């Protein structure tokens, strides 16, 4: 991975050089006329976590979708 000074959008900890991370592209057409922005997440869990920030974010997003469709 490329060294970066980014912050995880889930846990808000810094993503330091050597850590694996994932970038999620976000489109907000009303705000930026279709120009994407990005959210960054840790891919590997910390010692005190059961899952990575990316896994937790993905699970929360899927639960939200399922709840929306069920309503």
C-alpha positions as CSV (number, residue, x, y, z in Angstrom):
1,X,0.0,0.0,0.0
2,X,1.0,3.6,-0.5
3,X,2.0,5.5,2.5
4,X,-0.7,8.0,3.6
5,X,-1.8,10.3,6.3
6,X,-5.5,9.4,6.1
7,X,-8.0,8.7,8.9
8,X,-10.4,5.7,9.0
9,X,-14.0,6.9,8.6
10,X,-15.2,4.1,11.0
11,X,-12.9,4.3,14.0
12,X,-11.3,7.7,13.3
13,X,-7.8,6.4,14.0
14,X,-5.0,7.3,11.6
15,X,-4.1,4.9,8.9
16,X,-0.3,4.7,9.1
17,X,2.2,3.5,6.6
18,X,2.3,-0.2,6.4
19,X,-1.4,-0.7,7.4
20,X,-3.7,-2.2,4.9
21,X,-6.7,-0.1,4.0
22,X,-9.6,0.2,1.5
23,X,-11.0,3.2,-0.2
24,X,-14.7,3.6,-0.9
25,X,-15.8,6.0,-3.6
26,X,-18.7,8.2,-2.6
27,X,-20.7,10.3,-5.0
28,X,-22.7,13.3,-3.8
29,X,-24.1,14.7,-7.0
30,X,-26.0,17.5,-5.3
31,X,-22.9,18.8,-3.6
32,X,-20.0,18.3,-6.1
33,X,-21.7,18.0,-9.5
34,X,-20.8,14.3,-9.7
35,X,-17.2,14.6,-8.5
36,X,-16.4,11.6,-6.2
37,X,-15.0,11.8,-2.7
38,X,-13.6,8.9,-0.8
39,X,-13.9,7.2,2.6
40,X,-11.0,5.1,4.0
41,X,-11.2,2.1,6.3
42,X,-8.8,-0.3,8.0
43,X,-8.9,-3.7,6.3
44,X,-7.3,-5.7,9.2
45,X,-8.8,-5.7,12.7
46,X,-6.9,-4.3,15.7
47,X,-6.1,-6.7,18.6
48,X,-9.2,-5.6,20.6
49,X,-11.6,-5.9,17.5
50,X,-13.4,-9.0,16.3
51,X,-13.7,-7.6,12.7
52,X,-12.0,-4.9,10.7
53,X,-13.4,-1.4,10.3
54,X,-14.2,-2.2,6.7
55,X,-16.1,-5.4,7.7
56,X,-18.1,-3.5,10.3
57,X,-18.9,-0.6,8.0
58,X,-20.1,-3.1,5.3
59,X,-22.2,-5.0,7.8
60,X,-23.9,-1.8,9.1
61,X,-24.6,-0.7,5.5
62,X,-26.2,-4.0,4.6
63,X,-28.3,-4.0,7.8
64,X,-29.5,-0.5,7.0
65,X,-30.4,-1.6,3.4
66,X,-32.3,-4.6,4.6
67,X,-34.2,-2.5,7.2
68,X,-35.1,0.1,4.5
69,X,-36.4,-2.6,2.1
70,X,-38.4,-4.3,4.9
71,X,-40.2,-1.2,5.9
